[in-house]
Amino acid sequence: MLNRPHFGVELNAGIGFSKISSDLQPPHGVAEKKEYLSYNSQDFQGKIGLKVEYDITKSLFFTTIGIKGGYQYFTTKAVKDRLDNEWVTQAELPISLDFSGLFLGAYIMIGR
């Protein structure tokens, strides 16, 4: 029973891919056309977290339950369209995305 709990630290790093789409529709009665825009960015992504697991059975299925939490860093540079043009606001400021923050989750591991 005492060898069933596990504690760990996770450190992940890589390249994150983000995409944002904008579907602009004019108000009813306006003869302008509908506009669809898509922007992308690829940037560094990092995550560090702590996890606590417990082996609920020694079988090959549904072996472990756990919880993990930590901090994720993922901030993009200015997002660009397929022609490599930056998406800018009306004040001519480029738009970037920020997915950084705390995370917490529960999980079940299947198999060994």
N, C-alpha and C positions, 0 to 999 in steps of 0.2 A: 504493500500500500504506500510506503514512503518513497518508492522509486518511480511512482507514476506522475508526480508533478514535474514540470520542466519550466525553466525560466531562461529567457534569452534576450539578446540585443540584436536588432536588425539594422543594417546599413546598406542602402541601395542608392545607386547613381546611374545616370544614363541620359539619353536624349529624349525629351518629351516633344510630342507632336500636337499642336493645337490648330483648330480650324473654327472660324466663325463665319456664319452666313447671315446675310441681311436681305430680307424680302420686303421691298418698299412698294406700297400700293397707294395710288392717289385716292383722294376722297371721291365718293360717288358723284357722278356728274362732271368730273374733270376728264378731259380727253387725253391726258398724258398717258404714257405707257407704263406698265409695271416694270420694276427694276429688281434684279436679283444679283447680289454681290457676294463674293466669297473671298476670305482672306486666310492666310496660313502663317505659321511660324514654327521653327524647330529650335529648341534651346535646351540648356542643361536642366536636369531635374534631379533632385536629391531628396532622400527620405531617411530619417532615423527614428527608430521606435523600440519599445519594450514589449515583450510578449510573455504571457503566462499560459501554459498548456497543461492539460491533464489527460492521461491515457485512460479512456473509459472502458476499453476492452483490449485484449491481446489478439483479437481476430484480425483478418486482413481487410475488413470493411469497417467504416466509421470508428477509427481507432482513437482519435484525439479531438477534444474540444478545447477552445482557447479564446483569449481576448488579446488584442494588441492595440497599442496607442502610441502616438508620437507626433512628430512634426514633419511636414512636407514642404519643400521649397521648389516652386516652379513659377518663375516670372519670365515672361517673354520680352523680346525686343519688339519694335513696332511691327505689327502684322502687315503682310504684303499680299497683293493680289497675284494672279497668275502671270502678269506682265511685270512683276517686281516693283510695283508702285505701292508706297506706304498708304495705309488708311489714315486719313487725317480728319480732324474735326473742323467745324466752320471757322474756328480761330486758328486753323493751320497747325494744330498740334497733333503729332502722331499718336496713335492709339496702341497701347500695349496691354497685355492681359496678366493678371496675378492670381494664381491658384494656390498660393502658399497658405499654410495654416495648420491647425491641429487636426488630428484624425483619431477615431476610436472605432473599433469594430470587433465583432465576434465571428468565429469560424469553426467549421468542422473539417478535419483532415480525413480524407478517404484513402485507405491503403497505407502502406509503409514507405 
